Amino acid sequence: MRRAPVQRRSAERVERILDAAARLLDESGYEGLSTRRVAAVTGLPIGSVYRYFRDKRELADALAARNLAAFVRRVRGRGITHWEPLVEAVVDEYLEMKRTVPGFAVVDFGANAEVAEALAEVLAVQAGLVCDSGVLLVAVEAADALLRAHHDEPHLIAETKMMLRAYLALRLDQAAPVRPETDGDEREHG
């Protein structure tokens, strides 16, 4: 984004712009997205769109960032504290967003490395494990390829989940638990 909104009214305007961009993505794909069309759909002057977004690429990037933030909130909202059901939740939330979130089928999260980093944080917070983001990048890349091609085939979705659980079981056994903050009064015993 060119400029981050400061005031609530500006933030609401940016959300309107992104909502319109998402609808346009559903209607006509990335090729049909333009700042002019977004301005027309929202009824805002084109200058209001350009104030925040230079072009359709910035619109798509901001939409991907918003989608990733919503995805993380949704996964965290499930309150899962073990990594295995967390894998299920991640896949299920991705598929649910693909079905229900406007524009998501065209622009989901952006770079898989960012998704892996976000999931590493979720894993640390929810399941108390520190995992190398490279391990999660492999899992995200594999799941992304499979789910993009087979998001509507229940058997292959189940196989994707099984593959993720098997791979992560091997790798997460080596993950370190998150160490709680200490007040400095720890003493070694033994």
C-alpha positions as CSV (number, residue, x, y, z in Angstrom):
1,M,0.0,0.0,0.0
2,R,1.1,3.5,-0.7
3,R,-0.1,4.8,2.6
4,A,-1.6,3.1,5.6
5,P,-4.9,4.5,6.8
6,V,-4.6,6.4,10.1
7,Q,-8.2,7.4,10.9
8,R,-11.1,5.0,11.2
9,R,-12.9,6.5,8.3
10,S,-9.9,6.0,6.1
11,A,-9.5,2.4,7.3
12,E,-13.2,1.8,6.4
13,R,-12.6,3.3,3.0
14,V,-9.6,0.9,2.4
15,E,-11.8,-2.0,3.4
16,R,-14.5,-0.9,0.9
17,I,-11.8,-0.7,-1.8
18,L,-10.5,-4.2,-0.9
19,D,-14.1,-5.6,-0.8
20,A,-14.8,-4.2,-4.2
21,A,-11.5,-5.6,-5.6
22,A,-12.4,-9.0,-4.2
23,R,-15.8,-9.0,-5.9
24,L,-14.2,-7.9,-9.2
25,L,-11.7,-10.8,-8.9
26,D,-14.6,-13.2,-8.5
27,E,-16.4,-11.7,-11.5
28,S,-13.6,-11.3,-14.0
29,G,-10.4,-12.6,-12.6
30,Y,-7.1,-10.8,-12.2
31,E,-7.2,-9.5,-15.8
32,G,-10.5,-7.7,-15.1
33,L,-9.2,-6.0,-11.9
34,S,-8.3,-2.3,-12.3
35,T,-8.1,0.7,-10.0
36,R,-10.7,2.4,-12.3
37,R,-13.2,-0.4,-12.0
38,V,-12.7,-0.5,-8.2
39,A,-13.4,3.3,-8.1
40,A,-16.5,2.8,-10.2
41,V,-17.8,-0.1,-8.1
42,T,-17.2,1.8,-4.8
43,G,-18.4,5.1,-6.1
44,L,-15.2,6.7,-4.8
45,P,-13.1,9.1,-6.9
46,I,-10.2,7.4,-8.6
47,G,-7.9,9.7,-6.5
48,S,-9.2,8.0,-3.3
49,V,-8.2,4.6,-4.7
50,Y,-4.8,5.9,-5.8
51,R,-4.2,7.5,-2.4
52,Y,-3.8,3.9,-1.0
53,F,-3.0,1.7,-4.0
54,R,-0.7,2.5,-7.0
55,D,-2.1,-0.2,-9.2
56,K,-4.0,-3.5,-9.3
57,R,-0.9,-5.4,-8.1
58,E,-0.9,-3.4,-4.8
59,L,-4.6,-4.1,-4.5
60,A,-4.0,-7.8,-4.9
61,D,-1.1,-7.7,-2.4
62,A,-3.2,-5.9,0.2
63,L,-6.0,-8.4,-0.3
64,A,-3.6,-11.3,0.1
65,A,-2.3,-9.8,3.3
66,R,-5.8,-9.3,4.6
67,N,-6.7,-12.9,3.7
68,L,-3.6,-14.2,5.5
69,A,-4.5,-12.2,8.6
70,A,-8.1,-13.5,8.6
71,F,-6.8,-17.0,8.1
72,V,-4.5,-16.8,11.1
73,R,-7.3,-15.4,13.2
74,R,-9.7,-18.2,12.1
75,V,-7.2,-20.9,12.9
76,R,-6.3,-19.4,16.2
77,G,-9.9,-19.0,17.0
78,R,-10.3,-22.7,17.1
79,G,-8.2,-22.9,20.2
80,I,-6.4,-26.0,19.2
81,T,-3.3,-26.8,21.3
82,H,-1.8,-29.8,19.6
83,W,-0.2,-29.8,16.1
84,E,-2.0,-32.7,14.6
85,P,-5.5,-31.3,14.8
86,L,-4.0,-27.9,13.9
87,V,-3.0,-29.5,10.6
88,E,-6.7,-30.4,10.0
89,A,-7.8,-26.9,11.0
90,V,-5.3,-25.2,8.6
91,V,-6.5,-27.3,5.7
92,D,-10.2,-27.0,6.6
93,E,-10.0,-23.2,7.1
94,Y,-8.1,-22.8,3.8
95,L,-10.8,-24.7,1.9
96,E,-13.6,-22.9,3.8
97,M,-12.1,-19.5,2.8
98,K,-11.7,-20.7,-0.8
99,R,-15.5,-21.5,-0.8
100,T,-16.8,-18.4,1.0
101,V,-14.3,-15.5,0.9
102,P,-14.8,-13.2,-2.1
103,G,-11.7,-13.1,-4.3
104,F,-9.9,-15.8,-2.4
105,A,-10.0,-18.3,-5.3
106,V,-8.0,-15.8,-7.4
107,V,-5.8,-14.2,-4.7
108,D,-5.4,-16.2,-1.5
109,F,-2.3,-15.4,0.6
110,G,0.5,-14.4,-1.7
111,A,3.9,-15.9,-1.1
112,N,4.0,-19.3,0.5
113,A,7.1,-18.2,2.6
114,E,4.9,-15.7,4.4
115,V,2.2,-18.4,5.0
116,A,4.9,-20.7,6.4
117,E,6.2,-17.9,8.8
118,A,2.6,-17.2,9.9
119,L,2.0,-20.9,10.6
120,A,5.3,-21.1,12.5
121,E,4.0,-18.4,14.8
122,V,0.6,-20.2,15.1
123,L,2.4,-23.4,15.9
124,A,4.5,-21.7,18.6
125,V,1.5,-19.9,20.2
126,Q,-1.1,-22.7,19.9
127,A,1.0,-25.9,20.3
128,G,4.0,-24.5,22.1
129,L,6.5,-25.7,19.4
130,V,9.2,-23.9,17.7
131,C,9.6,-25.2,14.2
132,D,12.0,-24.2,11.4
133,S,10.0,-22.2,8.8
134,G,11.8,-24.1,6.1
135,V,10.0,-27.3,7.3
136,L,6.7,-25.5,7.2
137,L,7.5,-24.0,3.8
138,V,7.8,-27.6,2.4
139,A,4.5,-28.5,4.0
140,V,2.8,-25.3,2.7
141,E,4.2,-25.7,-0.9
142,A,3.0,-29.3,-1.0
143,A,-0.4,-28.6,0.4
144,D,-0.8,-25.5,-1.9
145,A,0.0,-27.5,-5.0
146,L,-2.4,-30.4,-4.1
147,L,-5.3,-28.2,-2.8
148,R,-5.2,-25.8,-5.7
149,A,-5.6,-28.7,-8.1
150,H,-7.9,-30.9,-6.0
151,H,-9.8,-28.6,-3.6
152,D,-13.1,-30.2,-4.5
153,E,-12.1,-33.9,-4.2
154,P,-12.6,-35.2,-0.7
155,H,-10.4,-38.2,-1.2
156,L,-7.5,-36.2,-2.2
157,I,-8.1,-33.6,0.5
158,A,-7.9,-36.5,3.0
159,E,-4.7,-37.7,1.4
160,T,-3.2,-34.2,1.6
161,K,-4.0,-34.1,5.3
162,M,-2.4,-37.5,5.8
163,M,0.7,-36.5,3.9
164,L,1.0,-33.4,6.0
165,R,0.6,-35.2,9.3
166,A,3.2,-37.9,8.2
167,Y,5.8,-35.3,7.1
168,L,5.2,-33.1,10.1
169,A,5.3,-36.0,12.5
170,L,8.9,-36.7,11.4
171,R,9.9,-33.1,11.5
172,L,8.1,-31.8,14.6
173,D,9.6,-34.6,16.7
174,Q,12.8,-32.6,16.3
175,A,11.1,-29.2,17.1
176,A,11.9,-27.5,20.4
177,P,9.2,-26.6,22.8
178,V,8.7,-22.9,23.4
179,R,10.5,-21.9,26.5
180,P,8.5,-19.8,28.8
181,E,9.9,-16.4,29.9
182,T,11.7,-16.6,33.2
183,D,12.3,-13.9,35.8
184,G,16.1,-14.6,36.1
185,D,15.8,-16.6,39.4
186,E,16.1,-20.0,37.7
187,R,18.8,-22.2,39.2
188,E,20.2,-25.3,37.7
189,H,19.6,-28.5,39.8
190,G,21.5,-31.7,39.4
